[in-house]
Amino acid sequence: MLGQFIKPMRIGMLALATALAATAASAADGVTDTTVLLGMSAPLSGPAGTYGRQLKEGIEACFQKVNAAGGVHGRQLKLLAVDDGYEVDNTVANAKRLIESDKAFALMSFYGTSATAAVLPILSATGVPLVGTISGAEGLRQPVHPQMFHLRASYGDETAAIVKNLITVGVKRVAVFYQDDGFGLAGLKGVKDALAAHKLEPVAVASVPRNSTDVAAAVAVMAKADAQAVVMVTLSRPTVEFIRQLHRAKANPFFVALSPVGTDQLVAELGPDEARGIQVAQVIPYPWGDKLEIVREYKRAIAAYSPNAPLSYYSLEGYLNAKLMIAALERTGPQPSRKGLVAALRNGPFDFGGYRVHYTTGSNSGSSYVEISVIGQNGRIMN
């Protein structure tokens, strides 16, 4: 009799434990039986608004493609993107809102060095992962933050490639124009370090305030510097104003920009004639090409789910961030948890049709991919 009682009780307890586990998983913040909610803060308006909107378009095209095929473990992926206007305080408020009020399962594609650095305490306090930050700053990579995963190469990788390219063609008098914030200072350090490796230093350094196009003081410095090349660690609008004013001052150095400038945005704002010859470091594959399967897939997805959206480096970066999130969720299994997502990201590598992401021990940098593109005739971007 006792054995007959214990056996059904064990079965009942097993069923209860299974039910409780399923309930706990489905009750996790941002996860229901049918959906997973991901949160994003980026500039969707203001001077940097084009960047955030293009990132969002790439993510949504990828999510829609996967959702149309049944989602991830039967759950549809939902993106909640909120505007921060490229202001740090807004980003911090958005991160708190997304986690505390909206109950996002994880965060992705936060934009900007200073803003991302400001949300690190929130990630530490909540254990919420942030995947695919739009910053190459070394300060966000070392020391390694356990909840932060970078997809793009670092500014150190970019500036090393830029300086190597300049030295190869005989350019040694290099100046730096940077925006006075976390991004600009990180890029400035990268250029200085790369030049120091060749026993050189910048011939001039000048800055522009964050979210400003007041470049007159910087132009005055650069006009006297006799630099062969200027490395620009700035976003598109101050870059455009700087180049125009420097040309009016009769200075014509070789211009090189870091990837955050947004190459297509630079051409659109500066115009194809004045943009011709500018080089830009890229940390994402050429989005108009056909060599890589990931690019071909991206173009098909944009055509199908966001046909009015232009192809761009930022849009493809958003698509790749979405691919990384999806792959990690698939590895996490049918009962996702934030700890499981972090473990899945660590359990690489990931190969997205020619773009490889791998988080090695002691590093949260998933890629060191850098190539240099040049703006050619009629504003055509060539890799």
Solvent accessible surface area in square Angstrom, and as a share of the most:
residue,aa,sasa,rsa
1,M,191,0.85
2,L,129,0.64
3,G,51,0.49
4,Q,129,0.57
5,F,129,0.54
6,I,51,0.26
7,K,138,0.59
8,P,79,0.49
9,M,92,0.41
10,R,166,0.61
11,I,106,0.54
12,G,39,0.38
13,M,118,0.53
14,L,127,0.63
15,A,61,0.47
16,L,93,0.46
17,A,56,0.43
18,T,85,0.49
19,A,53,0.41
20,L,109,0.54
21,A,61,0.47
22,A,43,0.33
23,T,82,0.48
24,A,67,0.52
25,A,12,0.09
26,S,29,0.19
27,A,75,0.58
28,A,31,0.24
29,D,53,0.28
30,G,14,0.13
31,V,4,0.02
32,T,67,0.39
33,D,108,0.56
34,T,85,0.49
35,T,33,0.19
36,V,4,0.02
37,L,32,0.16
38,L,0,0.00
39,G,0,0.00
40,M,0,0.00
41,S,0,0.00
42,A,1,0.01
43,P,0,0.00
44,L,34,0.17
45,S,52,0.34
46,G,47,0.45
47,P,58,0.37
48,A,2,0.01
49,G,0,0.00
50,T,29,0.17
51,Y,3,0.01
52,G,0,0.00
53,R,110,0.40
54,Q,15,0.07
55,L,0,0.00
56,K,59,0.25
57,E,48,0.21
58,G,0,0.00
59,I,0,0.00
60,E,50,0.22
61,A,0,0.00
62,C,1,0.00
63,F,6,0.02
64,Q,75,0.33
65,K,75,0.32
66,V,27,0.16
67,N,30,0.15
68,A,76,0.59
69,A,92,0.72
70,G,40,0.38
71,G,18,0.17
72,V,8,0.05
73,H,88,0.39
74,G,57,0.55
75,R,16,0.06
76,Q,70,0.31
77,L,5,0.03
78,K,107,0.45
79,L,33,0.16
80,L,50,0.25
81,A,20,0.15
82,V,13,0.07
83,D,61,0.32
84,D,3,0.01
85,G,16,0.15
86,Y,5,0.02
87,E,79,0.35
88,V,42,0.24
89,D,115,0.60
90,N,67,0.34
91,T,0,0.00
92,V,32,0.19
93,A,58,0.45
94,N,17,0.09
95,A,0,0.00
96,K,93,0.39
97,R,104,0.38
98,L,0,0.00
99,I,10,0.05
100,E,109,0.49
101,S,82,0.53
102,D,40,0.21
103,K,95,0.40
104,A,0,0.00
105,F,1,0.00
106,A,0,0.00
107,L,0,0.00
108,M,0,0.00
109,S,0,0.00
110,F,0,0.00
111,Y,6,0.02
112,G,4,0.04
113,T,11,0.06
114,S,29,0.19
115,A,1,0.01
116,T,0,0.00
117,A,43,0.33
118,A,35,0.27
119,V,0,0.00
120,L,40,0.20
121,P,89,0.56
122,I,20,0.10
123,L,0,0.00
124,S,72,0.46
125,A,90,0.70
126,T,55,0.32
127,G,26,0.25
128,V,0,0.00
129,P,0,0.00
130,L,0,0.00
131,V,0,0.00
132,G,0,0.00
133,T,1,0.00
134,I,5,0.03
135,S,0,0.00
136,G,0,0.00
137,A,3,0.02
138,E,80,0.36
139,G,60,0.58
140,L,6,0.03
141,R,8,0.03
142,Q,105,0.47
143,P,119,0.75
144,V,47,0.27
145,H,23,0.10
146,P,83,0.52
147,Q,31,0.14
148,M,0,0.00
149,F,1,0.00
150,H,0,0.00
151,L,1,0.01
152,R,4,0.01
153,A,0,0.00
154,S,8,0.05
155,Y,5,0.02
156,G,24,0.24
157,D,51,0.26
158,E,0,0.00
159,T,0,0.00
160,A,51,0.39
161,A,29,0.22
162,I,2,0.01
163,V,1,0.00
164,K,138,0.59
165,N,50,0.25
166,L,0,0.00
167,I,41,0.21
168,T,106,0.62
169,V,105,0.60
170,G,45,0.43
171,V,17,0.10
172,K,117,0.50
173,R,102,0.37
174,V,1,0.00
175,A,0,0.00
176,V,0,0.00
177,F,0,0.00
178,Y,28,0.11
179,Q,4,0.02
180,D,79,0.41
181,D,13,0.07
182,G,23,0.22
183,F,5,0.02
184,G,0,0.00
185,L,89,0.44
186,A,24,0.19
187,G,0,0.00
188,L,17,0.09
189,K,122,0.52
190,G,10,0.09
191,V,0,0.00
192,K,89,0.38
193,D,75,0.39
194,A,13,0.10
195,L,0,0.00
196,A,62,0.48
197,A,84,0.65
198,H,82,0.37
199,K,191,0.81
200,L,48,0.24
201,E,133,0.60
202,P,25,0.16
203,V,52,0.30
204,A,15,0.12
205,V,58,0.33
206,A,10,0.08
207,S,42,0.27
208,V,1,0.00
209,P,72,0.46
210,R,50,0.18
211,N,56,0.29
212,S,29,0.19
213,T,67,0.39
214,D,97,0.50
215,V,1,0.01
216,A,60,0.46
217,A,78,0.60
218,A,1,0.01
219,V,13,0.08
220,A,52,0.41
221,V,67,0.39
222,M,7,0.03
223,A,43,0.34
224,K,178,0.75
225,A,13,0.10
226,D,111,0.57
227,A,17,0.13
228,Q,78,0.35
229,A,0,0.00
230,V,1,0.00
231,V,0,0.00
232,M,0,0.00
233,V,0,0.00
234,T,1,0.01
235,L,14,0.07
236,S,1,0.01
237,R,110,0.40
238,P,12,0.08
239,T,0,0.00
240,V,8,0.05
241,E,48,0.22
242,F,0,0.00
243,I,0,0.00
244,R,82,0.30
245,Q,44,0.19
246,L,1,0.00
247,H,53,0.24
248,R,159,0.58
249,A,45,0.35
250,K,173,0.73
251,A,19,0.15
252,N,116,0.59
253,P,19,0.12
254,F,71,0.30
255,F,12,0.05
256,V,2,0.01
257,A,0,0.00
258,L,1,0.01
259,S,9,0.06
260,P,6,0.04
261,V,0,0.00
262,G,1,0.01
263,T,1,0.00
264,D,29,0.15
265,Q,27,0.12
266,L,0,0.00
267,V,21,0.12
268,A,83,0.64
269,E,46,0.21
270,L,8,0.04
271,G,21,0.20
272,P,61,0.38
273,D,130,0.68
274,E,57,0.26
275,A,0,0.00
276,R,145,0.53
277,G,32,0.31
278,I,4,0.02
279,Q,35,0.15
280,V,0,0.00
281,A,0,0.00
282,Q,3,0.02
283,V,2,0.01
284,I,3,0.01
285,P,2,0.01
286,Y,37,0.14
287,P,0,0.00
288,W,80,0.28
289,G,17,0.16
290,D,91,0.47
291,K,185,0.79
292,L,53,0.26
293,E,67,0.30
294,I,1,0.00
295,V,3,0.02
296,R,84,0.31
297,E,22,0.10
298,Y,0,0.00
299,K,47,0.20
300,R,134,0.49
301,A,2,0.02
302,I,5,0.03
303,A,68,0.53
304,A,69,0.53
305,Y,76,0.29
306,S,26,0.17
307,P,96,0.60
308,N,149,0.77
309,A,13,0.10
310,P,76,0.48
311,L,46,0.23
312,S,0,0.00
313,Y,12,0.05
314,Y,6,0.02
315,S,0,0.00
316,L,0,0.00
317,E,3,0.01
318,G,0,0.00
319,Y,0,0.00
320,L,0,0.00
321,N,0,0.00
322,A,0,0.00
323,K,44,0.19
324,L,0,0.00
325,M,0,0.00
326,I,10,0.05
327,A,17,0.14
328,A,0,0.00
329,L,4,0.02
330,E,88,0.39
331,R,107,0.39
332,T,27,0.16
333,G,15,0.15
334,P,83,0.52
335,Q,89,0.40
336,P,6,0.04
337,S,50,0.32
338,R,48,0.18
339,K,177,0.75
340,G,21,0.20
341,L,0,0.00
342,V,31,0.18
343,A,61,0.47
344,A,7,0.05
345,L,0,0.00
346,R,81,0.30
347,N,101,0.52
348,G,21,0.21
349,P,61,0.38
350,F,4,0.02
351,D,99,0.51
352,F,16,0.07
353,G,30,0.29
354,G,46,0.44
355,Y,3,0.01
356,R,136,0.50
357,V,0,0.00
358,H,62,0.27
359,Y,5,0.02
360,T,71,0.41
361,T,144,0.84
362,G,52,0.50
363,S,26,0.17
364,N,2,0.01
365,S,33,0.22
366,G,6,0.05
367,S,15,0.09
368,S,81,0.52
369,Y,66,0.25
370,V,38,0.22
371,E,45,0.20
372,I,45,0.23
373,S,1,0.01
374,V,45,0.26
375,I,1,0.01
376,G,6,0.06
377,Q,112,0.50
378,N,129,0.66
379,G,10,0.10
380,R,162,0.59
381,I,15,0.07
382,M,72,0.32
383,N,98,0.50
